[in-house]
Amino acid sequence: MIPIEPFWILVATGLAAGLLSGVFGIGGGIVIIPALIYLLGFSQHKATGTSLAVLLPPVGLAAFIEYYRNKNVDVKAGVIIALALIVGAWAGARLANRLSGPTLRLAFGAFVTLVGVSLVVSAMRRIGWM
């Protein structure tokens, strides 16, 4: 395999996360964190912290403006969730920093797997395949 300079891995990761974030509202946990861990050797904790630092300004602002412009934002609901999110994010960060890296990675993998299975089953039911 040809080694790729870390700068270009970061650029590709950002582009993929931005595209998926704009389309599906995802990016950090599913794209950025695995890329930082498996392509650049970040620890689980450092990847999570870096993902949070990356996503706040660009995704929050750029995607919000586009959705708001198209009248697809409930500002009141957003403010309520944002205030609760502050408390939840603080509590989650405290918990995560008390866990070992392998334990945190296991919990993350289990969470992503459960979300994926749930989405696939739900979609299959709506399509009529189940």
C-alpha positions in Angstrom: 0.0 0.0 0.0 1.3 3.5 -0.9 1.6 5.7 2.2 -0.5 8.8 2.1 0.7 11.9 3.8 -1.4 12.6 6.9 -2.5 16.0 5.5 -4.3 14.3 2.7 -5.9 11.8 5.0 -7.2 14.6 7.1 -8.5 16.5 4.0 -10.3 13.3 2.7 -11.7 12.6 6.1 -13.0 16.2 6.3 -14.6 16.0 2.9 -16.3 12.7 3.6 -17.5 13.8 7.0 -18.8 17.1 5.6 -20.7 15.4 2.8 -22.2 12.8 5.0 -23.0 15.3 7.7 -24.9 17.5 5.2 -26.8 14.6 3.7 -27.5 12.4 6.8 -26.6 14.6 9.8 -23.7 12.4 10.7 -19.9 12.5 10.4 -18.0 12.7 13.6 -18.6 9.3 15.2 -19.0 7.3 12.0 -16.4 8.9 9.7 -13.9 11.1 11.6 -13.3 9.0 14.7 -12.6 5.7 12.8 -10.4 7.6 10.3 -8.3 9.2 13.0 -7.9 5.9 14.9 -7.3 3.5 12.0 -5.5 5.8 9.5 -3.6 8.1 11.7 -3.2 6.1 14.9 -5.0 8.4 17.3 -6.2 7.0 20.6 -9.9 6.6 21.1 -10.0 9.5 23.5 -7.9 11.8 21.3 -10.0 10.9 18.2 -13.3 11.7 20.1 -12.0 15.0 21.4 -10.6 16.0 18.0 -13.9 15.1 16.3 -15.8 17.3 18.7 -13.4 20.2 18.1 -13.8 19.8 14.4 -17.5 19.5 14.1 -18.8 22.3 16.2 -18.0 25.4 14.1 -18.3 24.3 10.4 -21.0 21.7 10.6 -23.1 23.5 13.1 -23.0 26.8 11.3 -22.9 25.8 7.6 -25.5 23.1 7.7 -27.8 25.1 10.1 -27.8 28.1 7.7 -28.8 25.9 4.7 -31.5 24.1 6.6 -32.8 27.3 8.1 -32.9 29.0 4.7 -35.1 26.2 3.5 -37.4 26.5 6.6 -36.4 23.1 7.9 -35.3 24.2 11.4 -37.4 24.4 14.6 -35.4 27.0 16.5 -37.2 26.5 19.8 -36.7 22.7 19.8 -33.1 23.3 18.7 -32.4 25.7 21.6 -33.9 23.3 24.2 -31.9 20.3 22.8 -28.7 22.4 22.7 -29.0 23.4 26.3 -29.6 19.8 27.3 -26.8 18.7 25.0 -24.3 20.9 26.9 -25.1 19.0 30.1 -25.1 15.6 28.4 -21.8 16.2 26.5 -20.1 17.3 29.7 -21.4 14.2 31.5 -20.4 12.0 28.6 -16.9 13.4 28.4 -16.4 12.9 32.1 -17.5 9.3 31.8 -15.4 8.6 28.6 -12.3 10.0 30.2 -12.7 7.6 33.1 -12.9 4.5 30.8 -9.9 2.7 29.3 -9.3 3.2 25.6 -10.3 -0.4 24.7 -13.5 -0.2 26.8 -14.5 3.1 25.1 -13.8 1.6 21.7 -15.9 -1.4 22.5 -18.8 0.8 23.7 -18.5 2.9 20.6 -18.5 -0.1 18.2 -21.5 -1.6 20.0 -23.4 1.7 19.7 -22.7 2.2 16.0 -23.6 -1.5 15.3 -26.9 -1.2 17.2 -27.8 2.0 15.4 -26.9 0.4 12.0 -29.0 -2.7 12.6 -31.9 -0.6 13.8 -31.8 1.6 10.7 -31.6 -1.4 8.3 -34.5 -3.3 10.0 -36.7 -0.2 10.1 -36.0 0.6 6.4 -36.7 -3.0 5.4 -40.0 -2.9 7.2 -41.0 0.3 5.5 -40.1 -1.0 2.1 -42.0 -4.2 2.8 -39.1 -6.6 2.8 -40.0 -7.8 6.4 
